[in-house]
Amino acid sequence: GMGGVGKTTLAKLVYNEDMVLQKFNVKAWVCVGEEEFDVLKVTKAVIEKTCSPCYSNDLDTAQNHLKNALARKKFLVVLDDVWSSNREGWEIFLTPFECGSEGGKILVTTRLDTVASMVKTKHNEDHNLSLLDEEQCWSVFANRAWDPAESRDHSTLKEIGRKIVKKCKGLPLALKVL
């Protein structure tokens, strides 16, 4: 989905959910960003989030380290904000994850359909987040703007609030920063 629609926020909610904490032995959150998908850099980041510092600059050594860290463990790895659709790099990156136990997951957030298609497997599907409709926006805005104990019936404030909501055009991030 487009920027500001809530991909990272939703992924964080999943990642920090109590049920998720209990289900996975190993968890890692890596922000990838706009740069080209650097297999070694991302592999090292996952290692450092799951077990220990990784000082090797050799991809095979790093992947073996990750393979050992994941062996027979159920993992959840979040790769946030992936922009590169480098299929070869992606396939190389996945190699160490094959030794994890069944049920291991890699969750990827991206703005690009090409990336979503590349990381999709036959066992999962992509979920495209869309903009909020006007009533959903109003609900988010009203919950942030007014104390729950306060009355929301101030017609002037309500009218101004509705105009603000229209300007946010369905983007949750725009509502959040108000």
C-alpha positions in Angstrom: 0.0 0.0 0.0 1.0 3.6 -0.4 3.0 5.5 2.2 1.2 6.5 5.3 -1.5 3.9 5.0 -0.4 2.0 8.1 1.7 -1.0 6.9 4.4 -0.5 9.5 1.9 0.2 12.3 0.0 -3.0 11.5 3.2 -5.0 11.3 4.2 -3.6 14.7 0.9 -4.6 16.2 1.3 -8.1 14.9 4.9 -8.3 16.0 4.2 -7.2 19.6 0.9 -9.2 20.0 1.1 -11.5 23.1 -0.1 -14.5 21.1 2.7 -13.9 18.6 5.2 -13.6 21.4 4.2 -17.0 22.6 4.1 -18.7 19.2 7.6 -17.9 18.0 11.0 -18.8 19.5 12.9 -16.2 17.5 11.8 -12.8 16.4 13.6 -10.0 14.5 12.6 -6.7 13.1 14.7 -5.2 10.3 14.1 -1.9 8.5 15.4 -2.4 5.0 14.5 1.0 3.4 14.8 2.3 -0.2 18.3 1.0 -0.9 19.1 -2.0 -3.1 18.5 -5.3 -1.2 21.9 -6.1 0.3 21.7 -9.8 1.2 24.7 -9.7 3.5 23.6 -6.5 5.3 20.0 -7.8 5.9 21.3 -11.3 6.9 23.6 -9.7 9.5 20.8 -7.5 10.8 18.6 -10.6 11.3 21.5 -12.4 13.1 22.1 -9.4 15.4 18.4 -9.2 16.3 18.0 -12.9 16.9 21.2 -14.0 18.7 24.5 -12.1 18.7 26.7 -9.6 16.9 27.9 -10.7 13.5 31.3 -9.5 12.5 31.8 -11.6 9.4 31.6 -9.8 6.0 31.4 -13.1 4.2 27.9 -14.0 3.0 28.4 -17.8 3.4 29.7 -17.5 6.9 26.8 -15.1 7.9 24.2 -17.4 6.3 25.6 -20.4 8.2 25.5 -18.4 11.4 21.8 -17.5 10.7 21.1 -21.1 9.8 22.4 -22.3 13.1 20.5 -19.6 15.0 17.2 -20.7 13.3 17.8 -24.5 13.4 14.5 -26.2 14.4 13.1 -22.9 15.7 9.9 -21.2 14.8 10.8 -17.7 13.7 9.1 -14.4 12.8 11.2 -12.0 10.8 9.7 -8.6 9.8 11.4 -6.9 6.9 9.9 -3.4 7.0 9.8 -1.0 4.0 11.3 -3.2 1.3 11.8 -1.4 -2.1 14.0 -3.7 -4.1 12.6 -6.4 -6.3 15.9 -8.2 -6.7 14.6 -11.8 -7.0 18.1 -13.3 -7.0 19.0 -11.5 -3.8 15.7 -12.5 -2.2 16.2 -16.2 -3.0 19.7 -16.2 -1.6 18.5 -14.4 1.5 15.9 -17.1 2.1 18.3 -20.0 2.1 19.1 -20.1 5.9 15.4 -19.9 6.8 14.7 -23.4 5.3 16.2 -25.0 8.4 13.7 -23.3 10.8 10.8 -25.3 12.1 7.5 -25.4 10.3 5.4 -22.3 10.8 8.3 -19.9 10.6 7.2 -16.6 8.9 8.7 -13.7 7.1 6.5 -10.6 7.0 7.4 -8.0 4.5 6.0 -4.4 4.3 6.4 -2.6 1.0 4.7 0.1 -1.2 5.5 -1.8 -4.4 3.4 -4.4 -6.0 6.5 -5.8 -7.7 8.1 -6.5 -4.3 4.8 -8.0 -2.9 4.6 -10.4 -6.0 8.3 -11.4 -5.6 8.1 -12.3 -1.9 4.7 -14.1 -2.2 4.8 -17.9 -2.0 2.2 -20.5 -2.7 1.6 -20.8 1.1 0.7 -17.1 1.7 -1.0 -14.1 0.2 -0.4 -10.4 0.1 -2.6 -8.0 1.9 -2.9 -4.5 0.3 -3.9 -1.9 2.8 -6.2 0.8 1.4 -7.2 4.3 2.5 -9.7 4.8 5.2 -13.2 5.9 4.2 -14.5 9.2 5.5 -16.4 7.6 8.5 -13.4 5.6 9.5 -11.3 8.8 9.3 -13.8 10.7 11.4 -13.8 7.9 14.0 -9.9 8.0 14.2 -9.9 11.8 14.3 -12.7 12.1 16.9 -11.0 9.5 19.2 -7.8 11.5 19.1 -9.3 15.0 19.2 -11.7 14.6 22.1 -11.4 13.1 25.6 -13.8 10.1 25.8 -15.6 11.8 28.7 -16.2 15.0 26.6 -19.3 15.5 24.5 -18.7 15.4 20.8 -21.8 17.4 20.0 -20.1 20.8 19.6 -21.5 21.5 16.1 -18.8 24.1 15.2 -16.0 21.9 16.3 -17.6 19.0 14.5 -17.8 21.0 11.3 -14.2 22.0 11.5 -13.2 18.4 12.3 -15.0 17.1 9.3 -13.1 19.6 7.1 -9.8 18.5 8.6 -10.8 14.8 8.0 -11.5 15.6 4.3 -8.1 17.1 3.9 -6.4 13.9 5.2 -7.8 12.0 2.2 -8.1 8.7 4.1 -4.4 8.5 5.2 -4.1 7.2 8.8 -0.6 8.8 9.1 -2.1 12.2 8.3 -4.7 11.8 11.0 -2.0 10.6 13.5 0.2 13.6 13.1 -2.6 16.1 13.7 
